[in-house]
Amino acid sequence: MTTLNIKRGPEFSRILGLGVARGEHAVPNDDLIEPINSSDEWIRKMTGIATRVRADKDTSVLDLSENAAREAIANAGISADEIDTVILSTITYPHMTPGGAPIVADRLGITAAAYDISAACAGYCYGIAQADAFVRAGTARNVLVIGAEKMSDYVDPTDRSISYLLGDAAGAVVIGASDTPGIGPTVWGSDGSGSRLIRQTASWLEVRDNPETPFPTLFQEGPSVFKWASFKMAPIALEAIEAAGVTPADIKAFIPHQANVRIIDQMVKQIGLPDTVVVGKDIVDSGNTSAASIPLATERLYRDGQVKPGDLALQIGFGAGLVYAAQVVVLP
Ligand SMILES: CC(C)(COP(=O)(O)OP(=O)(O)OC[C@H]1O[C@@H](n2cnc3c(N)ncnc32)[C@H](O)[C@@H]1OP(=O)(O)O)[C@@H](O)C(=O)NCCC(=O)NCCS
């Protein structure tokens, strides 16, 4: 019998470089409260958000993606033509097909394998899981993972369930070979029984078949999502720490999806992270930017001098699906 004669990839992968692009405008709570009968005080107290970043009408999710990607590639110290796979995680690219990733690749001047994934606020961590596996399997040498959203295109300003939470941004990383372990095993899963908890208000077929149907936007059952995220995600994060062969005391930074400061604080408590761990809270200024929120919060920790290359970060994404993914990574 003839067997295949194939080469595997390197034993380990790591994040080589990070880049971000935030929407151009910082929108304060006061600009959004009137149609939802809310207040700056309520939003700050219940979510921690003071402003959220939103993009110009003419700035697309692909523009944000391209800008973050260029920065990530530069910080990785490689050239774009060394990227052989592009994964774009987004739920707000306004075309069913083609995906946005091939267009971003083309803008970067490359013909890498390129595809979109739809894993909402867990999308960045899903992308990291795939990139890590591709590199170690020898399927790709350098993978560009982008989490990008223009959430403001899918917000109903009168919907008090979610409108005031969401922002527009992109975060990107390059994942490549490493001599030492740089990405811990991903702990991930889904619970589709909660698929209605965060959802598009109507399907495109409903829009087609009923002219009365308003343009679809995002809606959530906030209290149920709050409970799920606050209590069900901590055990997943703990599993990721264990799978990485470290303890909470070894973690320098906790960088969860930026959904709500109260959820983040509750998770810190549930996981039992020591006070020495710095916690990503970019949500205060950027809002919830879904797939972009973890790289954004990571960049913020660097900028504030709270982390440095080589530190261990525990990251966990969770959201519509319901889906979730966590892994411990070595910061680039
Ligand atoms: C959205 C969220 C902040 C709402 O807070 P909550 O305490 O659960 O809100 P509830 O819907 O239970 O309402 C509590 C009160 O606040 C009021 N309220 C709800 N939304 C409000 C708003 N936007 N502004 C002002 N008041 C509001 C309600 O009317 C209710 O008032 P009452 O007590 O007088 O009846 C919270 O549920 C949350 O953060 N959920 C998770 C959201 C999330 O992270 N989603 C993304 C996951 S990827």
The ligand as an SDF file (V2000), in Angstrom:
LIG
                    3D

 48 50  0  0  0  0  0  0  0  0999 V2000
  -28.6130   44.9120   28.8520 C   0  0  0  0  0  0  0  0  0  0  0  0
  -28.4850   44.9670   30.3630 C   0  0  0  0  0  0  0  0  0  0  0  0
  -27.4750   46.0460   30.7540 C   0  0  0  0  0  0  0  0  0  0  0  0
  -29.8200   45.3270   30.9700 C   0  0  0  0  0  0  0  0  0  0  0  0
  -29.7330   45.3130   32.3930 O   0  0  0  0  0  0  0  0  0  0  0  0
  -30.7950   44.4640   33.2370 P   0  0  0  0  0  0  0  0  0  0  0  0
  -30.6340   44.7920   34.6640 O   0  0  0  0  0  0  0  0  0  0  0  0
  -30.6620   43.0280   32.8480 O   0  0  0  0  0  0  0  0  0  0  0  0
  -32.1390   45.0760   32.6670 O   0  0  0  0  0  0  0  0  0  0  0  0
  -33.6070   44.5250   32.7390 P   0  0  0  0  0  0  0  0  0  0  0  0
  -34.0290   44.2690   31.3350 O   0  0  0  0  0  0  0  0  0  0  0  0
  -33.7420   43.4180   33.7450 O   0  0  0  0  0  0  0  0  0  0  0  0
  -34.3530   45.7930   33.2940 O   0  0  0  0  0  0  0  0  0  0  0  0
  -34.0990   46.3100   34.5980 C   0  0  0  0  0  0  0  0  0  0  0  0
  -34.6780   47.7140   34.6490 C   0  0  0  0  0  0  0  0  0  0  0  0
  -33.8930   48.5670   33.7960 O   0  0  0  0  0  0  0  0  0  0  0  0
  -34.7600   49.1670   32.8340 C   0  0  0  0  0  0  0  0  0  0  0  0
  -34.0160   49.2410   31.5890 N   0  0  0  0  0  0  0  0  0  0  0  0
  -33.7630   48.2570   30.6900 C   0  0  0  0  0  0  0  0  0  0  0  0
  -33.0460   48.7400   29.6620 N   0  0  0  0  0  0  0  0  0  0  0  0
  -32.8280   50.0360   29.9290 C   0  0  0  0  0  0  0  0  0  0  0  0
  -32.1470   51.0580   29.2550 C   0  0  0  0  0  0  0  0  0  0  0  0
  -31.5090   50.8420   28.0890 N   0  0  0  0  0  0  0  0  0  0  0  0
  -32.1150   52.2820   29.8160 N   0  0  0  0  0  0  0  0  0  0  0  0
  -32.7300   52.5260   30.9710 C   0  0  0  0  0  0  0  0  0  0  0  0
  -33.4130   51.6000   31.6630 N   0  0  0  0  0  0  0  0  0  0  0  0
  -33.4500   50.3740   31.1440 C   0  0  0  0  0  0  0  0  0  0  0  0
  -35.9580   48.2540   32.7190 C   0  0  0  0  0  0  0  0  0  0  0  0
  -37.0880   48.9510   32.2910 O   0  0  0  0  0  0  0  0  0  0  0  0
  -36.1010   47.7870   34.1510 C   0  0  0  0  0  0  0  0  0  0  0  0
  -36.7520   48.8070   34.8990 O   0  0  0  0  0  0  0  0  0  0  0  0
  -37.7650   48.4340   36.1150 P   0  0  0  0  0  0  0  0  0  0  0  0
  -36.9020   47.7210   37.1200 O   0  0  0  0  0  0  0  0  0  0  0  0
  -38.2510   49.7680   36.5540 O   0  0  0  0  0  0  0  0  0  0  0  0
  -38.7960   47.5320   35.4960 O   0  0  0  0  0  0  0  0  0  0  0  0
  -27.9960   43.6210   30.9130 C   0  0  0  0  0  0  0  0  0  0  0  0
  -29.0400   42.6740   30.8160 O   0  0  0  0  0  0  0  0  0  0  0  0
  -26.8140   43.0810   30.1750 C   0  0  0  0  0  0  0  0  0  0  0  0
  -25.7320   43.6560   30.1830 O   0  0  0  0  0  0  0  0  0  0  0  0
  -26.9580   41.9020   29.5680 N   0  0  0  0  0  0  0  0  0  0  0  0
  -25.9020   41.2610   28.8420 C   0  0  0  0  0  0  0  0  0  0  0  0
  -25.7500   41.9700   27.5650 C   0  0  0  0  0  0  0  0  0  0  0  0
  -24.5850   41.5600   26.7790 C   0  0  0  0  0  0  0  0  0  0  0  0
  -23.5120   41.5670   27.2840 O   0  0  0  0  0  0  0  0  0  0  0  0
  -24.8150   41.2100   25.5240 N   0  0  0  0  0  0  0  0  0  0  0  0
  -23.8390   40.8870   24.6080 C   0  0  0  0  0  0  0  0  0  0  0  0
  -23.3150   39.5380   24.8840 C   0  0  0  0  0  0  0  0  0  0  0  0
  -22.2280   39.1130   23.6220 S   0  0  0  0  0  0  0  0  0  0  0  0
  1  2  1  0
  2  3  1  0
  2  4  1  0
  2 36  1  0
  4  5  1  0
  5  6  1  0
  6  7  2  0
  6  8  1  0
  6  9  1  0
  9 10  1  0
 10 11  2  0
 10 12  1  0
 10 13  1  0
 13 14  1  0
 14 15  1  0
 15 16  1  0
 15 30  1  0
 16 17  1  0
 17 18  1  0
 17 28  1  0
 18 19  1  0
 18 27  1  0
 19 20  2  0
 20 21  1  0
 21 22  1  0
 21 27  2  0
 22 23  1  0
 22 24  2  0
 24 25  1  0
 25 26  2  0
 26 27  1  0
 28 29  1  0
 28 30  1  0
 30 31  1  0
 31 32  1  0
 32 33  2  0
 32 34  1  0
 32 35  1  0
 36 37  1  0
 36 38  1  0
 38 39  2  0
 38 40  1  0
 40 41  1  0
 41 42  1  0
 42 43  1  0
 43 44  2  0
 43 45  1  0
 45 46  1  0
 46 47  1  0
 47 48  1  0
M  END
$$$$
